[in-house]
Amino acid sequence: MRATVHEVAPEIDASTLLAGAQFADAFRVEIGTAAVNAREACTRMVLHGPRWIDALLRLRNILVRPFGLKTSGEGAPAPGGMIGLFPVLSETPEQLVAGFDDLHLDFRIVVDVSGDAASRQVTSTTLVRTHNLLGRTYLALIMPFHKLVVRNMMGRIVEPAR
């Protein structure tokens, strides 16, 4: 049975994680008694996704390269290494923050694990701060895909691989 992912109000301090963020959303999935930390949850989300998400990311990389934007795996080394194409910026067992700053926009993905041993949940929050018209246009273009992709990735936390 597929896990149900719900959109929820973001419950993080956006000003601390990405001051000036103009966009924020969050999705939550119940994981029951699964003993999953924030890194494992993020890894399951990012690395166990369906092929169509990988295809969208490859297409994105091709389309943004002429504009001088970062593509998957580019940029400075991350303090916490990489999970897929996301540099890990900070991490505790309960919260992982990934993302990077680019010419058009800066983004953060915040993965939080909460609850007690009997009833745990994972929340993924996305924060975006745009810098210019290109950033605002990019955000508008990806938004129809964003919610679909995040919901699908969140479902992978409970059912990581087939």
N, C-alpha and C positions, 0 to 999 in steps of 0.2 A: 504494500500500500504506500502511495506517495505521500510525503509529508506536506502539510498545509502551511504555506508561507503567507503571512499577513503583513500588509503595509501598516506601519505604526508611526506615531509622531517621534521624531528624533529626540533622544533623551541624553544627549552629550553636550558638553560645553564647546560649541563650535568656535567661539572666539579664541579658545586656548589651542585648538587643533588646527584651525585655518581661519585666522582673523580676516574679516571682511567677506566671508563666504556668502554668495548670493543664492546658492541652491543647497538644499539639504533634504534628503529623504532617508527612510529607514524601513527595513523589513525584518521580521522576526519569525523564527521557527522553533517549535517545541522539540527537544531532543530526548525527553524522558530521563532515564537514568544513565544515559551514555556519559562516560567520563572523557570529555573532550575539552582540551584547552583552546585558547584563541588561535594559536598557530595551526593546530590540527584542523580546526573548523575552517580557517582560511585556506589551508592546503586542500581540503576536500572540496571547497567551493571552486577554487581556481583550477586545480589540476585534474579533476574528475568530471569536467563538464562535457557536454555533447559536442560532436564535431562541428555542428553548425555555428557554435560560438567561436571556435577556432577559426572557421572560415571568415566570419565577420571581422575578427581581429586582423587576419591577414589582409583583407580588403581595406580596412582602416589604415593599416601601415602603408599600403600602396598609395592610397589617396592623400595622406598627409605628408608624405616624404617631400613632394615638390614645394610645400609651404615651409619647410625647414623645421617641422615639428618632430618631437621625439617619437621613435617607434619602439616596439617591444624590445626591452633589454638594453636600451641606450641610456646614457646618463652616468652620473657619478656612482661609485659603489655605495650600496646602502649599508647602514650600521648593522642591520639585522639580516643581511643577505637578501635574497630575492625569493618570492613565492610566485612562480610563473613569471609574468612580466611586471609584477608589482614589487618595487623596493620596499623593504620593511624599515620603517623609520623609528618605531619604538614598540616595545613588547613587554607585557607581563602575562602570566598564565590566564588572566581574565580579559585582557584587552590587547589587541594588535592594531597598530596604525601603519598603513601602507599608503604609498602615493608618491607623486613628484610634482615639481613645478616646471612649467613649460612656458613658451613665448605667448601662447594664446590663453592658457588657463592653468590653474593649480588645482589638484584634486587630492582628496584623502578618502580612503576606505577604512572604516573603523569597525573591527569585529569584536563584539563583546559577548562573553559567556557569563551567564548569571543563573541564580537559583540555587537550590540545595540539591543534595544527592538524589532525592526522590523526584524532582521535577526541575530540569534544567532547560534553558533556552539560549539561543544564539540570536543576536541582533547585528545586522550589517547596516551601517550608516554611510552614506556617500555625501561628501561635502565638495562643492566646487566654487572657486573664485575665478571669474573671467577677467581678462585684462584688456580686451579690445573687441572690435567687431568680429574678428575671426573666432575668438573664443565664444562669444554669444551665439554666432551662427553655428559653430561646431556643437555646442550644447543643445541648441534647438534641433539639429539634425539627428543627434544620437538619442535624444529623449524617447522617441517611440520604441527604440530597442532596449534602452536601459532597464526599464521595469521588467520586461520579459526576461532579459538576461539575468538580472539579479534574482528574480523569483526562481528561475531554473537552477542557478548556482546554489542558492540557499537550500533547495531541496536535496542537493547532493551531500549535505552535511549528515543527514540521517541515512541516506543510501549512497555511499561514496562511489561505488563502482559496480558495474555489471559484467 
